[in-house]
């Protein structure tokens, strides 16, 4: 049996967890505040859309439009209300259900099941590359190339971060209908490794030894960028979908609350699941 990603993650919802696309999972304090500002937010969004369309039309017809045309007269009040809501979210203890898109070898799947999902730092990425070599997936020359050229050596702000998605989002693994996580599912190693464009042959080699997976996470609110989360909810509370991409930027090296590891096929459906019971759905 194959089921959609959104239906699948819904099964983890309980009294202590939040799934962004399930508004009834929000704490009562969030719902009460958002409902009290519903009319204002509707009015704000109407003006926002009207100004944007006016700006774009003028820009297309004349070649230029003053950016101030996009200014919303309710902006100051909006910021005031948003800051109030953010303070409510920031002072609420909750657990967020979300997922991480990646590509893994067989031994990495087992390692995540046993030890959790670790953030990249120099130690963990060196270990990852060493294991590729020890399992004879790459040569010594390729190993040294990856250690020298991986992006973590060039961009330190990528360290100690795990990128995750929460809410409704197309998890398409289909080259004709690429979602933003297509590259994460289609290329081994995430941005840390796969963006080595000068060695396309090695990238294809790594891809051939791995498969696309979704790792379902349970993250404590203390490890979440509550500003981004509050902004997403405040802007889109009355919309039908809530899409979100962010990263866990705390300095931890391990997220142990792994709920499941899910293999994804070309039709964006779940192939198998259940971290404890290795049975197919």
ZAKEKOL-652070 format. One record per residue (C-alpha): residue in one letter; residue number from 1; x, y, z. Coordinates in steps of 0.1 Angstrom, whole numbers, plus 5000, padded with zeros to 4 digits. Each point is the difference from the previous one (the first is absolute). Last residue first. Example, Ala and Ser with C-alpha at 12.3 -4.5 7.8 and 13.67 -1.06 7.14 Angstrom:
BEGIN
+------+------+------+------+------+
| seba | ropa |   c1 |   c2 |   c3 |
+------+------+------+------+------+
|    s |    2 | 5137 | 4989 | 5071 |
|    a |    1 | 4986 | 4966 | 5007 |
+------+------+------+------+------+
***
This chain:
BEGIN
+------+------+------+------+------+
| seba | ropa |   c1 |   c2 |   c3 |
+------+------+------+------+------+
|    x |  281 | 5028 | 4996 | 5045 |
|    x |  280 | 5031 | 4979 | 4999 |
|    x |  279 | 5015 | 4984 | 5031 |
|    x |  278 | 5032 | 5008 | 5018 |
|    x |  277 | 4984 | 5006 | 5033 |
|    x |  276 | 5019 | 5025 | 5021 |
|    x |  275 | 5005 | 5028 | 4975 |
|    x |  274 | 4967 | 4996 | 4983 |
|    x |  273 | 4999 | 5006 | 4962 |
|    x |  272 | 4998 | 4986 | 4965 |
|    x |  271 | 4994 | 5013 | 4965 |
|    x |  270 | 4986 | 5034 | 5008 |
|    x |  269 | 4989 | 5018 | 4969 |
|    x |  268 | 5016 | 5028 | 4980 |
|    x |  267 | 4994 | 4981 | 4967 |
|    x |  266 | 5038 | 4994 | 4995 |
|    x |  265 | 5002 | 4981 | 5033 |
|    x |  264 | 5007 | 5013 | 5035 |
|    x |  263 | 5014 | 4979 | 5028 |
|    x |  262 | 4989 | 5011 | 5034 |
|    x |  261 | 5020 | 5001 | 5032 |
|    x |  260 | 4978 | 5004 | 5032 |
|    x |  259 | 4995 | 5018 | 5033 |
|    x |  258 | 5035 | 5012 | 5005 |
|    x |  257 | 5003 | 5017 | 5033 |
|    x |  256 | 5037 | 4997 | 5004 |
|    x |  255 | 5010 | 5033 | 4984 |
|    x |  254 | 5038 | 5001 | 5002 |
|    x |  253 | 5029 | 5024 | 4998 |
|    x |  252 | 4983 | 5028 | 5020 |
|    x |  251 | 5011 | 5036 | 4992 |
|    x |  250 | 4965 | 5013 | 4994 |
|    x |  249 | 4992 | 5011 | 4965 |
|    x |  248 | 4971 | 4977 | 4991 |
|    x |  247 | 4992 | 5011 | 4965 |
|    x |  246 | 4970 | 5014 | 4981 |
|    x |  245 | 4976 | 4991 | 4973 |
|    x |  244 | 4963 | 5006 | 5004 |
|    x |  243 | 4968 | 4995 | 4981 |
|    x |  242 | 4966 | 5006 | 5016 |
|    x |  241 | 4970 | 4992 | 4978 |
|    x |  240 | 4964 | 5011 | 4999 |
|    x |  239 | 5006 | 5036 | 5011 |
|    x |  238 | 4985 | 5016 | 5031 |
|    x |  237 | 5030 | 4995 | 5022 |
|    x |  236 | 5024 | 5010 | 4972 |
|    x |  235 | 5018 | 5031 | 5011 |
|    x |  234 | 4999 | 4993 | 5037 |
|    x |  233 | 5009 | 4963 | 4996 |
|    x |  232 | 5031 | 5007 | 4979 |
|    x |  231 | 5011 | 5029 | 5021 |
|    x |  230 | 4997 | 4980 | 5032 |
|    x |  229 | 5022 | 4972 | 4985 |
|    x |  228 | 5026 | 5025 | 4988 |
|    x |  227 | 5002 | 5017 | 5034 |
|    x |  226 | 4999 | 4967 | 5018 |
|    x |  225 | 5032 | 4988 | 4985 |
|    x |  224 | 4998 | 4965 | 5015 |
|    x |  223 | 5023 | 4982 | 5025 |
|    x |  222 | 4981 | 5011 | 5031 |
|    x |  221 | 4968 | 4989 | 4984 |
|    x |  220 | 5011 | 4964 | 5001 |
|    x |  219 | 5003 | 4982 | 4967 |
|    x |  218 | 4984 | 4967 | 4990 |
|    x |  217 | 5014 | 4989 | 4966 |
|    x |  216 | 4989 | 4979 | 4971 |
|    x |  215 | 5029 | 4991 | 4977 |
|    x |  214 | 4990 | 5000 | 4964 |
|    x |  213 | 5022 | 4978 | 4978 |
|    x |  212 | 5014 | 4999 | 4965 |
|    x |  211 | 5024 | 4971 | 4991 |
|    x |  210 | 5038 | 4996 | 5000 |
|    x |  209 | 5029 | 4983 | 4982 |
|    x |  208 | 4991 | 5013 | 4965 |
|    x |  207 | 4997 | 5035 | 5013 |
|    x |  206 | 5036 | 4999 | 5013 |
|    x |  205 | 5012 | 4989 | 4966 |
|    x |  204 | 4979 | 5027 | 4983 |
|    x |  203 | 5017 | 5026 | 5022 |
|    x |  202 | 5034 | 4986 | 4993 |
|    x |  201 | 4994 | 5004 | 4962 |
|    x |  200 | 4988 | 5036 | 5005 |
|    x |  199 | 5033 | 5011 | 5015 |
|    x |  198 | 5002 | 5037 | 4995 |
|    x |  197 | 4964 | 5005 | 5011 |
|    x |  196 | 5008 | 4991 | 5036 |
|    x |  195 | 4965 | 5011 | 5013 |
|    x |  194 | 4993 | 4965 | 5011 |
|    x |  193 | 5022 | 5000 | 5031 |
|    x |  192 | 4989 | 5024 | 5026 |
|    x |  191 | 4969 | 5010 | 4980 |
|    x |  190 | 4985 | 4966 | 5009 |
|    x |  189 | 5022 | 4969 | 5000 |
|    x |  188 | 4987 | 4981 | 4970 |
|    x |  187 | 4979 | 5016 | 4973 |
|    x |  186 | 4964 | 4992 | 4989 |
|    x |  185 | 4982 | 5003 | 5033 |
|    x |  184 | 5016 | 5033 | 5011 |
|    x |  183 | 4998 | 5013 | 4964 |
|    x |  182 | 4963 | 4993 | 4998 |
|    x |  181 | 4994 | 5018 | 5033 |
|    x |  180 | 4989 | 5032 | 4982 |
|    x |  179 | 4974 | 4980 | 4981 |
|    x |  178 | 5008 | 4989 | 4965 |
|    x |  177 | 4971 | 4989 | 4978 |
|    x |  176 | 5016 | 4984 | 4969 |
|    x |  175 | 5030 | 4988 | 5019 |
|    x |  174 | 4978 | 4981 | 5024 |
|    x |  173 | 5006 | 4995 | 5037 |
|    x |  172 | 4971 | 5022 | 5011 |
|    x |  171 | 4999 | 5008 | 5037 |
|    x |  170 | 4973 | 5027 | 4993 |
|    x |  169 | 4996 | 5019 | 5032 |
|    x |  168 | 4974 | 5000 | 5027 |
|    x |  167 | 5014 | 5010 | 5033 |
|    x |  166 | 5035 | 4995 | 5013 |
|    x |  165 | 5034 | 4998 | 4983 |
|    x |  164 | 5034 | 4995 | 5015 |
|    x |  163 | 5036 | 5012 | 4995 |
|    x |  162 | 5024 | 4988 | 5027 |
|    x |  161 | 5026 | 5024 | 5010 |
|    x |  160 | 5032 | 4996 | 5020 |
|    x |  159 | 5023 | 5014 | 4973 |
|    x |  158 | 4987 | 5018 | 4969 |
|    x |  157 | 5013 | 5034 | 5013 |
|    x |  156 | 5035 | 4986 | 4996 |
|    x |  155 | 4999 | 5004 | 4962 |
|    x |  154 | 5032 | 4989 | 4983 |
|    x |  153 | 5010 | 4969 | 5019 |
|    x |  152 | 4963 | 4991 | 5006 |
|    x |  151 | 4996 | 5001 | 4962 |
|    x |  150 | 5019 | 4967 | 4994 |
|    x |  149 | 5031 | 5006 | 4979 |
|    x |  148 | 5029 | 4987 | 5021 |
|    x |  147 | 4983 | 4970 | 5017 |
|    x |  146 | 4982 | 4992 | 4967 |
|    x |  145 | 5032 | 5000 | 4980 |
|    x |  144 | 5018 | 4979 | 5025 |
|    x |  143 | 4973 | 4974 | 4999 |
|    x |  142 | 5000 | 5001 | 4962 |
|    x |  141 | 5037 | 4993 | 4999 |
|    x |  140 | 4996 | 4972 | 5025 |
|    x |  139 | 4973 | 4984 | 4978 |
|    x |  138 | 4962 | 5002 | 5007 |
|    x |  137 | 4972 | 4975 | 5008 |
|    x |  136 | 5025 | 4976 | 5015 |
|    x |  135 | 4982 | 4997 | 5034 |
|    x |  134 | 5031 | 5015 | 5017 |
|    x |  133 | 5000 | 5029 | 4975 |
|    x |  132 | 4964 | 5009 | 5005 |
|    x |  131 | 5005 | 4996 | 5037 |
|    x |  130 | 5029 | 5024 | 5000 |
|    x |  129 | 4978 | 5026 | 4982 |
|    x |  128 | 4973 | 4998 | 5027 |
|    x |  127 | 5027 | 5001 | 5027 |
|    x |  126 | 5015 | 5031 | 4985 |
|    x |  125 | 4965 | 5015 | 4998 |
|    x |  124 | 4994 | 4992 | 5037 |
|    x |  123 | 5032 | 5015 | 5013 |
|    x |  122 | 5000 | 5031 | 4979 |
|    x |  121 | 4964 | 5008 | 5010 |
|    x |  120 | 4967 | 4988 | 4986 |
|    x |  119 | 4970 | 4996 | 5022 |
|    x |  118 | 4993 | 4964 | 5011 |
|    x |  117 | 4968 | 4981 | 4994 |
|    x |  116 | 4994 | 4972 | 5026 |
|    x |  115 | 5023 | 4973 | 5014 |
|    x |  114 | 4984 | 4967 | 4992 |
|    x |  113 | 4976 | 5008 | 4972 |
|    x |  112 | 5024 | 5026 | 4987 |
|    x |  111 | 5028 | 4973 | 4998 |
|    x |  110 | 4977 | 4975 | 4983 |
|    x |  109 | 4992 | 5025 | 4973 |
|    x |  108 | 5036 | 5010 | 4996 |
|    x |  107 | 5010 | 4963 | 4994 |
|    x |  106 | 4975 | 4998 | 4972 |
|    x |  105 | 5013 | 5031 | 4983 |
|    x |  104 | 4980 | 5032 | 5004 |
|    x |  103 | 4984 | 5029 | 4980 |
|    x |  102 | 4982 | 5027 | 5019 |
|    x |  101 | 4968 | 5018 | 5008 |
|    x |  100 | 4994 | 5009 | 5036 |
|    x |   99 | 4965 | 4999 | 5016 |
|    x |   98 | 4979 | 5018 | 5025 |
|    x |   97 | 4981 | 4994 | 5032 |
|    x |   96 | 5004 | 5029 | 5025 |
|    x |   95 | 5000 | 4995 | 5037 |
|    x |   94 | 4985 | 5027 | 5023 |
|    x |   93 | 5009 | 5024 | 5029 |
|    x |   92 | 4984 | 5034 | 4995 |
|    x |   91 | 5019 | 5031 | 5009 |
|    x |   90 | 5014 | 5007 | 4965 |
|    x |   89 | 4965 | 4994 | 4985 |
|    x |   88 | 4984 | 5026 | 5022 |
|    x |   87 | 5029 | 5024 | 4994 |
|    x |   86 | 4996 | 4995 | 4963 |
|    x |   85 | 4963 | 5008 | 5002 |
|    x |   84 | 5007 | 5034 | 5017 |
|    x |   83 | 5028 | 5007 | 4975 |
|    x |   82 | 4975 | 4992 | 4971 |
|    x |   81 | 4974 | 5024 | 5014 |
|    x |   80 | 5024 | 5029 | 5002 |
|    x |   79 | 5015 | 4992 | 4966 |
|    x |   78 | 4965 | 5000 | 4985 |
|    x |   77 | 4992 | 5033 | 5016 |
|    x |   76 | 5030 | 5016 | 4984 |
|    x |   75 | 4992 | 4984 | 4966 |
|    x |   74 | 4964 | 5010 | 4998 |
|    x |   73 | 5007 | 5026 | 4973 |
|    x |   72 | 5016 | 4973 | 4979 |
|    x |   71 | 5030 | 5011 | 4979 |
|    x |   70 | 5000 | 4986 | 4965 |
|    x |   69 | 4997 | 5033 | 4983 |
|    x |   68 | 5032 | 5010 | 5019 |
|    x |   67 | 5019 | 4980 | 4975 |
|    x |   66 | 4994 | 5027 | 4974 |
|    x |   65 | 4992 | 4984 | 4967 |
|    x |   64 | 5020 | 4998 | 4968 |
|    x |   63 | 4998 | 4985 | 4965 |
|    x |   62 | 4968 | 5019 | 4992 |
|    x |   61 | 4975 | 4972 | 4993 |
|    x |   60 | 5017 | 4971 | 5018 |
|    x |   59 | 5010 | 5021 | 5031 |
|    x |   58 | 4966 | 5015 | 5002 |
|    x |   57 | 4983 | 4966 | 5000 |
|    x |   56 | 5025 | 4986 | 5026 |
|    x |   55 | 4995 | 5029 | 5024 |
|    x |   54 | 4962 | 4998 | 4997 |
|    x |   53 | 5001 | 4963 | 5006 |
|    x |   52 | 5022 | 5004 | 5031 |
|    x |   51 | 4978 | 5028 | 5014 |
|    x |   50 | 4968 | 4979 | 4996 |
|    x |   49 | 5016 | 4969 | 5015 |
|    x |   48 | 5013 | 5018 | 5031 |
|    x |   47 | 4968 | 5019 | 5004 |
|    x |   46 | 4980 | 4967 | 5000 |
|    x |   45 | 5026 | 4984 | 5023 |
|    x |   44 | 4996 | 5027 | 5026 |
|    x |   43 | 4962 | 4999 | 4999 |
|    x |   42 | 5000 | 4962 | 5005 |
|    x |   41 | 5026 | 5004 | 5028 |
|    x |   40 | 4978 | 5026 | 5017 |
|    x |   39 | 4969 | 4979 | 4999 |
|    x |   38 | 5019 | 4969 | 5014 |
|    x |   37 | 5017 | 5019 | 5028 |
|    x |   36 | 4979 | 4985 | 5029 |
|    x |   35 | 5001 | 4966 | 4983 |
|    x |   34 | 5038 | 5001 | 5000 |
|    x |   33 | 5002 | 5008 | 5037 |
|    x |   32 | 4975 | 4972 | 5010 |
|    x |   31 | 5016 | 4975 | 4977 |
|    x |   30 | 5035 | 5006 | 5014 |
|    x |   29 | 4989 | 4999 | 5036 |
|    x |   28 | 4980 | 4968 | 4993 |
|    x |   27 | 5032 | 4982 | 4990 |
|    x |   26 | 5002 | 4990 | 4963 |
|    x |   25 | 4990 | 4964 | 4990 |
|    x |   24 | 4967 | 5012 | 4986 |
|    x |   23 | 5020 | 5019 | 4974 |
|    x |   22 | 5013 | 4969 | 4984 |
|    x |   21 | 5023 | 5012 | 4972 |
|    x |   20 | 5026 | 5009 | 5026 |
|    x |   19 | 5001 | 4967 | 5018 |
|    x |   18 | 5003 | 5006 | 5037 |
|    x |   17 | 5006 | 4974 | 5027 |
|    x |   16 | 4992 | 4995 | 5037 |
|    x |   15 | 4963 | 4991 | 4997 |
|    x |   14 | 5007 | 4975 | 4971 |
|    x |   13 | 5009 | 5001 | 4963 |
|    x |   12 | 5023 | 4973 | 4988 |
|    x |   11 | 4973 | 4986 | 4976 |
|    x |   10 | 5000 | 5033 | 4981 |
|    x |    9 | 5034 | 4993 | 4986 |
|    x |    8 | 4987 | 4973 | 4977 |
|    x |    7 | 4970 | 5019 | 4986 |
|    x |    6 | 5023 | 5028 | 4991 |
|    x |    5 | 5026 | 4977 | 4983 |
|    x |    4 | 4974 | 4983 | 4979 |
|    x |    3 | 4992 | 4963 | 5003 |
|    x |    2 | 5013 | 4969 | 4983 |
|    x |    1 | 4987 | 4965 | 5008 |
+------+------+------+------+------+
***
